[in-house]
Each structure stands twice: as structure tokens, then as C-alpha cells.
């Protein structure tokens, strides 16, 4: 008699349903355990990107003000940079020269929050002026924070 026929050394193709369910359970458990850490990492990277975007916009306004030739006559020689929450709680930033709005302007991702307001003025002959020189960006749940600071005497923009 052949022992393979009665299950002693059976060679069966494929998996049993119970084996497939165990593997499916293990894979789903591993996914469920890693999803929060991946989401947390994604929120932190989105905050980093938003802070660097804001810092780059401030640097761009500084460059615009330093390269201003003043050839437009009666228009203001000051560039004003604003970063503030809008009526929906999202963070917007824009630049004004005189009465006209200009680049850089934009909106940070909806999951980013801003504490306070950032209002800066830049001219060719000095780095800038304002009441606040830093803005704190946070994630929606407040777990991560990044501070964008402008050193007005030197013009250095730093993200902490």
C-alpha cells in the first residue's frame, strides 16, 4: 500500500482555507500596526514641507525688496508679506507692494494650522520691520510644531 494515499505523506496542492485565513490575518495585523506610524510620518513631512515653503516665500520677498530699482515712481518701495489664517482656518500667505497683490502667494495644506499672524515689511535699505518675527505652524492635532523665524537685522529665515 501507498502511504501517501491515506494522509501519512500526502502531497496536496495549494493551501487549506484555515491556512489562508491565518496568513490573511497576519498580513492585516501587520498593516494595522504600521498604518499609524506611516500616517504620523506623513503628517510630520507635510508640516516640514509647509514650513520650508513659507520660509522660501519670505526669502523671495527679501530678494524682491533688495533688487527693487524704484523706477516706478510714486509706488511704494516697501514689500509687505502676510501669513494668516483665512475664514476656514487654512493658512494663506501673500505679498503686497503698494496696493497690488503679487507673487509669492499661496495656501498651505489644509492640515496645517498657524498660531497668530505674520506681517512683515521689507525695503531695499533695511531687512524689514514687523510686530511679530516668527510664526508657529502645527499639525491639525497639535502633535508636531515648526517655528519659522525671521531675523530682521540680518534677514536670515530659519525653520526650527
Backbone torsions as a table, in degrees:
resi	resn	phi	psi	omega
1	UNK	NA	148.1	179.4
2	UNK	-93.2	122.1	-176.8
3	UNK	-71.4	-21.6	-178.6
4	UNK	-68.0	-26.7	-176.5
5	UNK	-69.8	-28.6	-175.2
6	UNK	-104.6	15.1	172.4
7	UNK	92.5	-1.7	179.0
8	UNK	-69.0	-48.2	176.9
9	UNK	-126.6	49.4	-172.2
10	UNK	-70.0	138.9	173.8
11	UNK	-110.2	103.9	-178.8
12	UNK	-115.4	141.0	178.8
13	UNK	-82.2	147.5	173.7
14	UNK	80.4	-167.8	-178.3
15	UNK	-112.7	156.3	169.3
16	UNK	-78.8	159.6	179.1
17	UNK	-60.6	-39.4	-179.8
18	UNK	-64.3	-40.2	178.3
19	UNK	-65.1	-42.4	179.0
20	UNK	-63.9	-38.9	178.4
21	UNK	-67.1	-37.3	177.5
22	UNK	-64.9	-43.0	179.2
23	UNK	-65.5	-42.6	177.7
24	UNK	-62.1	-39.8	177.6
25	UNK	-64.2	-43.0	-179.4
26	UNK	-66.2	-40.8	179.1
27	UNK	-66.3	-42.7	179.2
28	UNK	-68.2	-34.6	176.7
29	UNK	-65.4	-43.0	177.7
30	UNK	-63.7	-40.7	177.2
31	UNK	-64.8	-40.3	-179.8
32	UNK	-67.4	-32.2	179.5
33	UNK	-77.2	-30.6	-177.7
34	UNK	-90.2	-20.3	-176.4
35	UNK	-59.9	-45.7	179.3
36	UNK	-61.3	-38.7	179.8
37	UNK	-70.4	-34.3	177.0
38	UNK	-68.3	-42.0	179.3
39	UNK	-65.2	-40.2	178.3
40	UNK	-63.7	-43.0	177.7
41	UNK	-62.4	-40.5	-179.7
42	UNK	-65.3	-41.0	177.7
43	UNK	-63.2	-41.8	-179.9
44	UNK	-65.8	-41.4	178.9
45	UNK	-68.1	-35.1	176.4
46	UNK	-65.3	-38.3	176.3
47	UNK	-66.2	-42.9	176.9
48	UNK	-58.6	-44.2	180.0
49	UNK	-64.7	-40.9	178.7
50	UNK	-65.0	-41.4	179.1
51	UNK	-65.3	-41.9	178.2
52	UNK	-67.9	-34.2	176.3
53	UNK	-64.0	-44.1	178.4
54	UNK	-64.4	-43.3	178.9
55	UNK	-63.3	-40.3	178.9
56	UNK	-65.8	-37.0	177.8
57	UNK	-65.3	-40.4	177.8
58	UNK	-64.9	-42.9	177.7
59	UNK	-61.5	-37.7	179.7
60	UNK	-65.5	-39.5	177.1
61	UNK	-66.1	-38.0	176.3
62	UNK	-60.4	-44.9	179.6
63	UNK	-64.7	-42.1	177.8
64	UNK	-59.3	-42.9	-178.2
65	UNK	-69.5	-36.4	179.4
66	UNK	-71.6	-30.8	-179.0
67	UNK	-91.0	5.2	-178.3
68	UNK	-67.6	128.8	-179.5
69	UNK	-93.4	-13.5	179.4
70	UNK	70.2	22.6	-175.3
71	UNK	-83.3	-0.1	-177.4
72	UNK	-91.3	8.3	172.7
73	UNK	72.0	-107.9	-169.5
74	UNK	-84.3	3.7	176.7
75	UNK	-78.9	157.1	-177.9
76	UNK	-69.1	142.8	178.5
77	UNK	-90.7	2.5	179.5
78	UNK	-98.1	143.2	174.4
79	UNK	-109.5	131.0	-179.7
80	UNK	-111.5	131.1	178.4
81	UNK	-114.5	129.6	-179.5
82	UNK	-123.7	137.4	172.3
83	UNK	-135.8	117.4	-173.6
84	UNK	-154.7	159.2	175.8
85	UNK	-77.7	142.7	176.8
86	UNK	-88.8	-172.1	-175.7
87	UNK	-68.4	-18.3	176.8
88	UNK	-93.9	0.1	179.8
89	UNK	90.5	-1.5	177.6
90	UNK	-83.1	156.9	-175.2
91	UNK	-95.2	126.2	175.0
92	UNK	-120.0	155.2	174.3
93	UNK	-140.1	146.5	179.2
94	UNK	-157.3	166.9	-178.1
95	UNK	-123.6	142.1	175.6
96	UNK	-127.6	142.8	170.4
97	UNK	-130.4	111.7	-172.5
98	UNK	68.5	-123.6	179.1
99	UNK	-103.2	-5.0	-176.5
100	UNK	-95.5	141.5	176.3
101	UNK	-90.6	141.4	-175.9
102	UNK	-145.8	175.7	176.7
103	UNK	-71.7	149.9	-0.2
104	UNK	-81.1	139.7	173.1
105	UNK	-148.6	152.4	-178.7
106	UNK	177.1	-169.3	-177.1
107	UNK	-135.7	135.2	175.9
108	UNK	-82.6	162.9	-179.0
109	UNK	-56.4	152.7	-175.0
110	UNK	-64.5	-21.0	-178.4
111	UNK	-84.5	-0.6	-178.4
112	UNK	-100.3	136.0	178.1
113	UNK	-117.1	153.2	-179.6
114	UNK	-121.2	133.6	174.9
115	UNK	-95.9	119.0	179.3
116	UNK	82.4	-155.2	-179.9
117	UNK	-135.5	155.6	176.3
118	UNK	-125.3	115.8	179.2
119	UNK	-129.2	116.7	-175.8
120	UNK	-127.3	149.0	175.5
121	UNK	-123.9	134.7	-179.2
122	UNK	-125.7	140.0	172.7
123	UNK	-132.3	168.4	-178.0
124	UNK	-65.9	-37.0	-173.2
125	UNK	-90.6	-7.2	173.2
126	UNK	-147.6	157.5	-171.6
127	UNK	-66.3	-35.8	178.9
128	UNK	158.5	176.3	-179.0
129	UNK	-149.9	151.1	178.7
130	UNK	176.3	167.6	177.8
131	UNK	-85.2	-35.7	177.7
132	UNK	-121.1	140.5	-178.0
133	UNK	-115.6	10.8	178.1
134	UNK	-150.0	154.6	177.4
135	UNK	-134.0	141.4	179.1
136	UNK	-109.4	119.7	176.6
137	UNK	-100.2	137.1	178.8
138	UNK	-132.5	161.0	171.4
139	UNK	-76.7	168.2	-175.8
140	UNK	-57.7	-39.9	-178.9
141	UNK	-86.0	-3.9	178.4
142	UNK	78.4	11.3	-176.6
143	UNK	-72.2	-37.8	-178.4
144	UNK	-119.5	145.3	179.3
145	UNK	-135.2	145.5	172.4
146	UNK	-136.1	134.8	179.2
147	UNK	-109.9	127.6	175.5
148	UNK	-102.7	117.6	-175.5
149	UNK	-118.6	137.3	177.9
150	UNK	-114.3	120.7	174.4
151	UNK	-87.3	105.3	-168.9
152	UNK	-71.1	-25.5	179.2
153	UNK	-75.8	-39.4	-179.3
154	UNK	-96.9	-20.6	-179.1
155	UNK	82.3	7.9	-179.1
156	UNK	-75.9	134.8	177.2
157	UNK	-110.5	127.7	-174.5
158	UNK	-130.5	143.5	176.1
159	UNK	-111.6	122.2	179.1
160	UNK	-108.9	NA	NA
